[in-house]
Amino acid sequence: MQAQQTMPGADRPATLSEIVRSLAFYAAFYTFTVGLLIGLAVVMALAPRGIEPMVHAWARTHRWLARHLVGIRVEVVGTPIAGKVLYALRHESFFEAIDLPVLLHRPCVFAKMELMRIPVWGRAGWAYGLIGVEREAGAKTLRAMLGHARKRLAENRPLAIFPEGTRVPVGQRYPLQSGFAGLYKLLALPVVPVAVHSGHLYHRRWKRAGTLRYVIGETIPAGLPRDEIEARVLAAIAPAAPAA
């Protein structure tokens, strides 16, 4: 693991403006989320096809609030690829986890099983296309996970995973979880690595204005040995000092 690189001004106290803007963001986003969960409960019972647009609306609203209440702009370097690929994304904050339906076209995301057990949201996640991941998965669980993934691929939807398995502090580098190479081999998909620079703005109590950046890397072909695919993905998503 690399030593953490401290960004200029990273440890300074939050300003009064940042505190006020963050509180406004929290109030607006979580109020909207509660309302959306109530709406999802109704939609799941009466019109399940409405789940997908509601999830997309949730993600778009989150990005809009971050931009207009906090001052976080989003920049995407490169062009997302639609269809049957596996996106491997750096994970620095909750921003990118919420933002994936805006960044990508109808992504199916590998998510911790704990999230899939949240009342209402978990059921909606399954319906939308999230794929639950058990950390200590046995053969039966792995087969079920692969079955869900292949079903979504048959719908020509991309898969997305955070291969580090957890949020990584800005400037640090964690090894990829062993399950990533297994999925890569069994699904036989090309991989699109995505570097994410979000933690310096969003992964803090009092969020800061600035540019949050996604960098979409060169597609890596299927069928590579484990050591090579892990090394290439890690090199592509490894942190570089982002501009605030």
C-alpha positions in Angstrom: 0.0 0.0 0.0 1.4 3.4 -1.0 1.8 6.2 1.5 -1.0 8.7 1.4 -0.3 11.9 -0.5 -1.8 14.9 1.3 -3.5 17.4 -1.1 -2.8 21.1 -0.5 -5.3 22.4 2.0 -6.8 18.9 2.7 -6.5 19.3 6.5 -7.7 22.8 6.8 -10.9 23.4 8.8 -14.1 23.8 6.9 -15.3 27.3 6.2 -18.7 28.5 7.4 -19.9 28.6 3.8 -18.9 24.9 3.4 -20.7 23.9 6.5 -23.9 25.7 5.5 -23.8 24.4 2.0 -23.2 20.8 3.2 -26.1 21.0 5.6 -28.4 22.2 2.9 -27.2 19.3 0.6 -27.8 16.7 3.4 -31.3 18.1 4.1 -32.3 18.2 0.5 -30.8 14.9 -0.6 -32.1 12.8 2.3 -35.5 14.4 2.2 -35.7 13.5 -1.5 -34.4 10.0 -0.8 -37.1 9.3 1.9 -39.8 10.5 -0.5 -38.4 8.3 -3.3 -38.4 5.3 -1.0 -42.1 5.8 -0.3 -42.7 6.1 -4.1 -40.6 3.0 -4.8 -42.7 1.0 -2.3 -45.9 2.0 -4.3 -44.3 1.5 -7.7 -43.0 -2.0 -6.8 -46.6 -3.0 -5.9 -48.4 -1.4 -8.8 -46.0 -0.7 -11.7 -42.6 -2.4 -11.4 -41.4 -1.0 -14.7 -41.3 2.4 -13.1 -38.4 1.4 -10.8 -35.6 2.0 -13.3 -36.6 5.7 -14.1 -37.0 6.4 -10.4 -33.5 5.1 -9.7 -32.1 7.2 -12.5 -34.0 10.2 -11.2 -32.5 9.6 -7.7 -29.0 9.6 -9.2 -29.5 12.7 -11.4 -31.0 14.6 -8.4 -28.0 13.7 -6.3 -25.6 15.0 -8.9 -27.7 18.2 -9.4 -27.8 18.9 -5.7 -24.1 18.4 -5.3 -23.5 20.8 -8.2 -25.9 23.5 -7.1 -25.7 23.3 -3.3 -22.1 22.3 -2.7 -20.4 23.4 -5.9 -19.1 20.0 -7.1 -18.7 19.9 -10.8 -18.3 16.6 -12.7 -15.9 16.1 -15.5 -15.7 12.9 -17.5 -12.5 12.2 -19.5 -13.1 9.6 -22.2 -16.3 8.1 -23.5 -18.3 5.3 -21.7 -18.8 2.1 -23.7 -22.3 0.7 -23.8 -23.1 -3.0 -23.9 -21.3 -6.1 -22.6 -18.3 -4.9 -20.7 -17.1 -5.0 -17.1 -16.3 -1.6 -15.6 -13.8 -1.6 -12.9 -13.9 1.7 -10.9 -11.8 3.3 -8.2 -13.9 3.9 -5.1 -13.1 7.0 -3.0 -16.5 8.1 -1.8 -20.2 7.4 -1.9 -20.6 9.9 -4.8 -19.6 7.4 -7.5 -21.7 4.6 -6.1 -24.8 6.8 -6.3 -23.8 8.4 -9.6 -23.3 5.3 -11.7 -26.7 5.4 -13.4 -25.8 8.9 -14.6 -22.2 8.1 -15.6 -23.1 4.8 -17.4 -26.0 3.5 -19.4 -28.2 1.2 -17.3 -25.3 -0.3 -15.3 -25.7 -3.5 -13.3 -23.6 -3.0 -10.2 -22.0 -5.6 -7.9 -23.0 -4.4 -4.5 -22.4 -5.6 -0.9 -25.2 -8.0 0.1 -25.8 -5.8 3.3 -27.1 -3.1 1.0 -29.5 -5.5 -0.7 -31.1 -6.2 2.7 -32.2 -2.6 3.3 -36.0 -2.5 3.4 -37.6 -1.2 0.2 -34.2 -0.1 -1.3 -32.9 -3.6 -1.4 -35.9 -4.9 -3.3 -35.7 -2.0 -5.7 -32.0 -2.7 -6.2 -32.7 -6.3 -7.1 -35.4 -5.2 -9.5 -33.1 -2.5 -11.1 -30.3 -4.9 -11.7 -27.9 -4.7 -8.7 -26.0 -8.0 -8.1 -25.5 -8.9 -4.5 -22.0 -9.9 -3.4 -21.3 -12.0 -0.3 -17.8 -11.6 1.0 -17.6 -15.2 2.1 -19.4 -16.6 -0.9 -19.6 -20.4 -1.3 -19.9 -22.2 -4.6 -23.7 -22.0 -4.6 -23.7 -18.3 -3.9 -21.1 -17.7 -6.6 -23.2 -19.6 -9.2 -26.2 -17.5 -8.3 -24.2 -14.3 -8.6 -22.9 -15.3 -12.0 -26.4 -16.3 -13.1 -27.7 -12.8 -12.2 -24.7 -11.2 -14.1 -25.3 -13.3 -17.2 -29.0 -12.5 -17.2 -28.2 -8.7 -17.2 -25.6 -9.2 -19.9 -28.2 -10.8 -22.0 -30.1 -7.5 -21.8 -27.0 -5.9 -23.2 -26.3 -3.9 -20.0 -22.8 -3.3 -18.8 -21.6 -4.6 -15.4 -19.8 -2.4 -12.9 -17.6 -3.3 -9.9 -15.4 -1.6 -7.3 -12.6 -4.1 -7.4 -10.8 -2.7 -4.3 -13.9 -3.8 -2.3 -14.0 -0.7 -0.1 -13.5 3.1 -0.2 -9.8 3.9 -0.5 -8.4 7.2 1.0 -7.1 9.8 -1.5 -3.5 9.0 -2.4 -3.6 5.4 -1.2 -3.6 2.2 -3.2 -5.2 -1.0 -2.1 -4.7 -4.4 -3.7 -7.7 -5.7 -5.7 -10.0 -8.2 -4.1 -9.4 -11.7 -5.3 -13.0 -12.1 -6.5 -12.4 -9.6 -9.2 -10.0 -11.8 -11.2 -12.4 -14.7 -10.8 -15.3 -12.7 -12.2 -13.2 -11.5 -15.1 -12.2 -15.1 -16.0 -15.7 -16.6 -15.6 -17.6 -13.9 -17.4 -14.9 -13.6 -20.2 -15.6 -9.8 -20.6 -13.3 -6.9 -21.6 -12.7 -4.5 -18.7 -13.0 -0.8 -18.8 -11.0 0.8 -15.9 -12.2 4.1 -14.5 -10.1 6.3 -12.2 -12.3 8.3 -9.9 -11.1 11.5 -8.1 -13.9 12.2 -5.6 -12.6 11.7 -2.1 -10.9 15.1 -1.7 -14.3 16.8 -2.2 -17.0 14.4 -1.2 -15.7 11.9 1.4 -15.8 14.3 4.3 -18.4 15.6 6.7 -18.3 19.1 5.2 -18.1 18.7 1.5 -16.1 21.1 -0.7 -16.6 22.8 -4.0 -14.4 21.7 -6.9 -14.1 19.4 -9.9 -14.8 15.7 -9.4 -13.2 13.7 -12.2 -13.8 10.4 -13.9 -11.0 9.2 -16.2 -12.2 6.3 -18.4 -9.2 4.2 -19.4 -8.4 2.1 -22.4 -10.4 -1.1 -22.7 -8.5 -4.2 -21.5 -9.3 -7.4 -23.5 -10.7 -10.6 -21.9 -8.7 -13.7 -21.3 -5.5 -12.3 -19.7 -3.7 -14.1 -16.8 -4.7 -13.0 -13.3 -1.5 -11.2 -12.5 -1.7 -9.2 -15.7 -5.4 -8.1 -15.5 -4.9 -7.1 -11.9 -1.8 -5.1 -12.6 -3.3 -3.3 -15.6 -6.5 -2.4 -13.8 -4.7 -1.2 -10.7 -2.3 0.9 -12.8 -5.3 2.5 -14.6 -7.4 3.3 -11.6 -4.5 4.2 -9.2 -4.8 7.7 -7.9 -3.1 10.7 -9.4 -3.2 14.0 -7.6 -6.5 15.6 -8.8 -6.9 19.3 -9.3 -9.3 20.8 -6.8 
